Amino acid sequence: MVRPELPQDYKASKEELLEFYRQMVLIRRFEEKAGQLYGLGLIGGFCHLYIGQEAVAVGIQSALTPGKDSVITGYRDHGHMLAYGIDPNSIMAELTGRAAGISKGKGGSMHMFSVEHKFYGGHGIVGAQVSLGTGLGFAHKYSGDDGVCVAYFGDGASNQGQVYESFNMAELWKLPIIFVIENNQYAMGTSVNRSSAEDQLFRRGESFRIPGLQVNGMDVLAVRGATEEALKWVQGGNGPILLEMKTYRYRGHSMSDPAKYRSREEVQEMREKSDPIEGIKKHLDAAGVTADEIKEIDQSIRKIVNDSADFAETAAEPQLGELYTDVLVERY
């Protein structure tokens, strides 16, 4: 079986390193603020934070072409939207259910959507986005637009049956799709080693002849490098590829999860040894970026996030009539 080249860490310029840092800090601070607003009762329903996994979204999305490539993910979706350059105000307003939200306040945390940005959700059904993403891959191939779909899902979703039906169709039709497993180790609360007979998830596509790569998902340069190879593979007409991102979420599965299935020591060790933001600081230092420059970025990000929270708290709620819009399309 022909396989893609083994990826190398991406060689980023100083400007790119600064942008990767800025985006990862934006996601981290945004999610921390979302957690605060949830605790204050300003965000309802479920809320799944992306803290710890920032390098995955930033590394992958930075390699895509906005407006051409499409993205679809599960319900841990805020980070993906921010990494795709979507306005933090409209995302935070969606979390608080306001009319100015990206989905008019109707989607909330789990069901954000933006056709304009080719961001197709945010899906609450575990694994549903894999089948839908395969459809997006088919649409790219059918229309001949040279676009690629990236379908994110987690280690828990990787055990869903529809995932393998999608793998089969994607390889059979040689669809331009990158399947990304964000393996944050615990699904909803069960270790991947206890729930998966084959816990090396990058091998999951082999019976369908889909090659897989296992990537350090805590290193944005490793993620970007692997994404470059994946894009070469898919754009070369070889069909789908599978990327397993070995990552880690610092918080519970959702805001209602106390995460008692792992120790504080384990989480602290990951923070100290593998944090994606601290990791890129070493590269910034080597590139000659000063502490003052980093501090300036940090301050600007805090202002952006605080402003988005203020906007989300004060924006108007949807009119009652909005209950009846976007439900049915009548064709004449």
MIVO-81385 format. One line per 2 residues: number of its first residue (from 0); their letters; for each residue x, y, z of C-alpha. Coordinates in Angstrom, 2 decimals. Each point is the difference from the previous one (the first is absolute). Layout:
N
NUM> a> X,Y,Z ~ ...
REM end
This chain:
332
0> mv> 0.00,0.00,0.00 ~ 1.37,3.40,-1.00
2> rp> 0.29,2.27,3.01 ~ 0.50,3.73,0.56
4> el> 3.40,1.31,1.02 ~ 0.76,0.09,3.71
6> pq> -0.63,3.60,1.07 ~ 2.64,2.36,1.29
8> dy> -0.60,2.85,2.44 ~ -1.06,3.14,-1.85
10> ka> 2.73,2.62,-0.42 ~ -1.85,3.13,1.00
12> sk> 1.17,3.57,-0.50 ~ 0.07,2.41,2.92
14> ee> -3.26,1.54,-1.20 ~ -1.66,-3.41,-0.24
16> ll> 1.20,-0.97,3.48 ~ -1.50,3.21,1.38
18> ef> -3.29,-0.71,-1.75 ~ -0.11,-3.59,1.29
20> yr> 0.65,1.31,3.51 ~ -2.65,2.71,-0.35
22> qm> -2.64,-2.46,-1.19 ~ 0.72,-2.58,2.69
24> vl> -0.09,2.63,2.74 ~ -3.25,1.37,-1.45
26> ir> -1.59,-3.46,0.21 ~ 1.33,-0.59,3.52
28> rf> -1.20,3.34,1.39 ~ -3.30,-0.19,-1.87
30> ee> -0.76,-3.43,1.44 ~ 0.99,1.09,3.50
32> ka> -2.41,2.92,-0.31 ~ -2.73,-2.30,-1.33
34> gq> 0.48,-2.18,3.06 ~ -0.45,3.05,2.23
36> ly> -3.17,1.08,-1.81 ~ -1.37,-3.53,0.28
38> gl> 0.62,0.07,3.74 ~ -1.92,3.29,0.21
40> gl> -2.97,-1.55,-1.79 ~ 0.40,2.14,-3.13
42> ig> 0.61,-3.07,-2.19 ~ -2.65,-2.71,0.05
44> gf> -0.03,-3.62,-1.07 ~ 3.25,-1.88,-0.47
46> ch> 3.41,1.60,-0.46 ~ 3.10,-1.96,-1.06
48> ly> 3.26,1.93,0.33 ~ 3.03,-0.40,-2.27
50> ig> 2.64,0.90,2.61 ~ 3.14,-2.05,-0.60
52> qe> -0.80,-0.96,-3.59 ~ 0.75,3.37,-1.62
54> av> 2.94,-1.21,-2.11 ~ -2.22,-2.38,-1.98
56> av> -2.46,2.56,-1.34 ~ 2.62,2.69,-0.54
58> gi> 2.49,-2.31,-1.71 ~ -2.58,-1.47,-2.35
60> qs> -2.09,3.06,-0.78 ~ 3.09,2.09,-0.78
62> al> 0.79,-2.35,-2.90 ~ -3.49,0.20,-1.54
64> tp> -1.30,2.49,-2.55 ~ -2.96,1.97,1.42
66> gk> -2.90,0.19,-2.41 ~ 1.16,-3.11,-1.87
68> ds> 0.53,-2.75,2.57 ~ -2.82,-1.08,2.29
70> vi> 0.05,-0.94,3.68 ~ -2.39,-2.01,2.13
72> tg> 0.35,-1.07,3.62 ~ -1.78,-1.24,3.10
74> yr> -1.31,1.97,2.94 ~ 3.42,1.16,1.33
76> dh> -0.04,2.58,-2.76 ~ 0.87,3.48,1.31
78> gh> 3.75,-0.45,-0.58 ~ -0.44,-1.12,-3.59
80> ml> -2.08,3.07,-0.82 ~ 2.48,2.39,1.60
82> ay> 2.88,-1.66,-1.86 ~ -1.90,0.51,-3.26
84> gi> -0.10,3.75,0.62 ~ -3.66,0.28,0.99
86> dp> -0.84,3.07,2.10 ~ 0.25,-0.72,3.78
88> ns> -2.95,2.34,0.65 ~ -2.35,-2.10,-2.14
90> im> 1.22,-3.23,1.60 ~ -0.35,1.26,3.57
92> ae> -3.40,1.50,-0.82 ~ -1.08,-3.41,-1.27
94> lt> 1.05,-1.54,3.30 ~ -2.27,2.42,1.86
96> gr> -2.88,-0.53,-2.42 ~ -0.07,3.48,-1.51
98> aa> -1.33,1.06,-3.39 ~ 3.48,1.19,-1.02
100> gi> 1.35,-3.53,0.42 ~ 1.45,-1.86,-2.98
102> sk> -3.15,-2.19,-0.08 ~ -2.37,2.76,1.19
104> gk> 0.10,-1.34,3.54 ~ -1.68,-3.26,-0.99
106> gg> 3.00,-2.31,-0.06 ~ 1.73,0.77,3.26
108> sm> 3.31,-1.61,0.86 ~ -0.51,-3.28,-1.83
110> hm> -1.58,1.01,-3.30 ~ 1.80,2.94,-1.51
112> fs> -0.03,0.34,-3.78 ~ 1.25,2.38,-2.68
114> ve> -0.55,-0.71,-3.69 ~ 1.86,3.23,-0.79
116> hk> 3.17,-1.46,1.53 ~ -0.69,-3.57,-1.22
118> fy> -0.24,-1.03,3.65 ~ -2.75,-2.60,0.13
120> gg> -0.34,-0.57,3.77 ~ 0.04,-0.77,2.99
122> hg> -1.99,-3.30,0.34 ~ -1.47,-1.46,3.16
124> iv> -0.38,-3.58,-1.23 ~ 3.22,-1.88,0.66
126> ga> 1.62,-0.89,-3.32 ~ -2.69,1.61,-2.18
128> qv> 2.47,2.51,-1.40 ~ 2.10,-2.79,-1.54
130> sl> -2.82,-1.08,-2.32 ~ -0.92,3.60,-0.78
132> gt> 3.66,0.84,-0.61 ~ 0.21,-2.87,-2.46
134> gl> -2.91,1.62,-1.81 ~ 1.90,3.29,-0.06
136> gf> 2.98,-1.85,-1.47 ~ -2.28,-1.40,-2.68
138> ah> -1.31,3.51,-0.72 ~ 3.57,1.27,-0.50
140> ky> 0.74,-2.82,-2.43 ~ -3.33,0.30,-1.83
142> sg> 0.36,3.75,-0.53 ~ 3.70,-0.21,-0.86
144> dd> 0.83,2.98,2.20 ~ 3.34,-1.45,1.22
146> gv> -1.17,0.40,3.60 ~ 0.72,-2.42,2.82
148> cv> -2.25,-0.84,2.96 ~ 1.45,-0.39,3.49
150> ay> -2.25,-2.07,2.28 ~ 0.97,0.11,3.67
152> fg> -1.20,-2.60,2.51 ~ 1.19,-1.40,3.30
154> dg> 1.30,-3.28,1.32 ~ -3.47,-0.81,1.33
156> as> -1.64,0.63,-3.37 ~ 2.59,-2.20,-1.68
158> nq> -1.89,-3.04,1.34 ~ -3.27,0.96,-1.72
160> gq> -1.18,-2.21,-2.85 ~ -0.84,2.79,-2.41
162> vy> 3.67,1.05,0.08 ~ 0.98,-3.23,-1.77
164> es> -2.79,0.23,-2.55 ~ 1.37,3.46,-0.78
166> fn> 3.56,-1.29,-0.26 ~ -1.13,-2.62,-2.50
168> ma> -1.83,2.48,-2.23 ~ 2.75,2.61,0.21
170> el> 2.68,-2.43,-1.15 ~ -2.23,-1.69,-2.56
172> wk> -0.68,3.34,-1.68 ~ 3.46,1.50,0.74
174> lp> -1.52,3.03,1.70 ~ 2.10,3.03,0.97
176> ii> -0.43,-0.24,3.77 ~ 2.33,0.03,2.99
178> fv> -1.43,-1.90,2.96 ~ 1.45,1.45,3.22
180> ie> -0.32,-1.94,3.25 ~ 0.60,2.34,2.94
182> nn> 1.04,-2.68,2.46 ~ -0.21,1.84,3.31
184> qy> 0.26,-3.36,1.79 ~ -3.32,-0.17,1.86
186> am> -3.02,0.38,-2.33 ~ -2.86,0.85,2.39
188> gt> 1.84,-1.48,2.97 ~ 1.40,-3.41,-0.92
190> sv> 3.66,-0.46,-0.88 ~ 0.58,-0.89,-3.66
192> nr> 1.99,-3.02,1.19 ~ -3.08,-1.38,1.77
194> ss> -2.48,0.73,-2.76 ~ 1.90,-0.85,-3.18
196> ae> 1.33,-3.43,-1.01 ~ 2.36,1.84,-2.39
198> dq> 1.11,3.08,1.89 ~ 2.48,1.11,-2.68
200> lf> -2.72,1.93,-1.73 ~ 2.02,1.04,-3.04
202> rr> -0.28,-3.63,-1.13 ~ -3.79,0.07,-0.04
204> ge> -0.19,0.63,-3.75 ~ 2.38,-2.77,-1.09
206> sf> -2.67,-2.57,-0.82 ~ -1.41,2.57,-2.44
208> ri> 3.48,0.75,-1.42 ~ -0.05,3.45,1.57
210> pg> 3.48,0.93,1.26 ~ 0.36,1.51,3.43
212> lq> 2.56,2.15,1.81 ~ 0.39,0.42,3.75
214> vn> 0.93,3.55,0.95 ~ 1.02,1.84,3.16
216> gm> -3.13,2.12,0.29 ~ 1.55,2.12,2.76
218> dv> 2.58,1.45,-2.42 ~ -1.41,2.48,-2.52
220> la> 3.00,-0.39,-2.32 ~ -0.37,-3.79,-0.07
222> vr> -3.71,0.40,-0.73 ~ 0.60,2.48,-2.81
224> ga> 2.69,-2.22,-1.52 ~ -2.29,-3.05,0.04
226> te> -2.82,2.05,-1.52 ~ 2.26,1.08,-2.87
228> ea> 0.72,-3.67,-0.80 ~ -3.68,-0.90,0.31
230> lk> -0.96,2.75,-2.42 ~ 2.61,-1.18,-2.51
232> wv> -1.41,-3.51,0.23 ~ -3.63,1.01,-0.43
234> qg> 0.60,2.65,-2.65 ~ 2.07,-2.53,-1.93
236> gn> -3.17,-1.99,-0.64 ~ 0.88,-2.80,2.41
238> gp> -3.23,0.16,1.97 ~ -0.42,0.47,3.76
240> il> 2.59,-0.04,2.76 ~ -0.33,-0.38,3.76
242> le> 1.89,2.15,2.53 ~ -0.01,-1.05,3.65
244> mk> 0.84,2.99,2.13 ~ 1.28,-1.10,3.41
246> ty> -1.28,2.88,2.11 ~ -1.46,0.62,3.46
248> ry> -2.83,2.03,1.47 ~ 0.75,1.63,3.32
250> rg> -3.64,0.42,1.01 ~ -2.74,-2.61,0.28
252> hs> -1.93,-1.26,-2.99 ~ -2.51,2.79,0.54
254> ms> -0.59,2.61,2.69 ~ -2.07,-2.54,1.97
256> dp> 2.83,-2.56,0.11 ~ 2.19,0.01,3.16
258> ak> 2.52,-2.30,-1.79 ~ 0.53,-2.29,2.98
260> yr> 1.20,-2.77,-2.32 ~ 3.51,1.52,-0.08
262> sr> 2.32,1.49,2.59 ~ 0.89,3.65,0.47
264> ee> 3.62,-1.07,-0.22 ~ -0.55,-1.39,-3.50
266> vq> -1.56,3.24,-1.23 ~ 2.72,2.09,1.64
268> em> 2.72,-2.10,-1.59 ~ -1.52,0.56,-3.44
270> re> -0.18,3.74,0.64 ~ 3.63,0.12,1.10
272> ks> 1.50,-2.24,-2.69 ~ -2.23,0.27,-3.07
274> dp> -1.97,3.26,0.04 ~ -0.29,1.24,-3.62
276> ie> 0.25,3.68,0.91 ~ 3.05,-0.42,2.21
278> gi> 1.53,-2.21,-2.69 ~ -0.15,2.63,-2.72
280> kk> 1.51,2.60,2.32 ~ 3.32,-1.84,-0.35
282> hl> -0.15,0.47,-3.77 ~ -0.94,3.65,0.42
284> da> 2.98,0.54,2.25 ~ 2.29,-1.67,-2.57
286> ag> -1.46,2.29,-2.69 ~ 0.91,3.08,2.02
288> vt> -3.46,0.90,1.29 ~ 0.30,1.97,3.23
290> ad> -1.98,-0.43,3.21 ~ -1.50,3.46,-0.55
292> ei> -1.32,-1.03,-3.44 ~ -1.63,-3.08,1.52
294> ke> -1.46,2.08,2.82 ~ -1.46,2.43,-2.54
296> id> -1.73,-2.87,-1.85 ~ -1.33,-1.39,3.28
298> qs> -1.48,3.36,0.95 ~ -1.62,0.50,-3.41
300> ir> -1.57,-3.48,0.16 ~ -1.41,0.66,3.48
302> ki> -1.63,3.18,-1.33 ~ -1.50,-1.84,-2.99
304> vn> -1.43,-2.71,2.28 ~ -1.29,2.44,2.62
306> ds> -1.64,2.08,-2.73 ~ -1.63,-3.12,-1.45
308> ad> -1.38,-0.89,3.43 ~ -1.38,3.53,0.47
310> fa> -1.57,-0.17,-3.45 ~ -1.52,-3.42,0.69
312> et> -1.50,1.16,3.29 ~ -1.57,3.17,-1.39
314> aa> -1.06,-1.01,-3.53 ~ -3.72,-0.36,-0.66
316> ep> -1.73,-3.35,0.40 ~ -1.77,-1.46,-3.07
318> ql> -3.56,1.13,-0.70 ~ -2.67,-2.63,0.70
320> ge> -0.76,-0.14,-3.71 ~ 3.45,-1.51,-0.56
322> ly> -1.42,-3.27,1.32 ~ -1.66,-0.45,-3.39
324> td> 2.88,0.97,-2.30 ~ 2.65,-2.32,-1.45
326> vl> -2.29,-2.98,0.60 ~ -1.57,-0.68,-3.40
328> ve> 0.82,1.04,-3.53 ~ -2.97,0.12,-2.34
330> ry> 0.77,-0.26,-3.70 ~ -2.47,1.36,-2.51
REM end
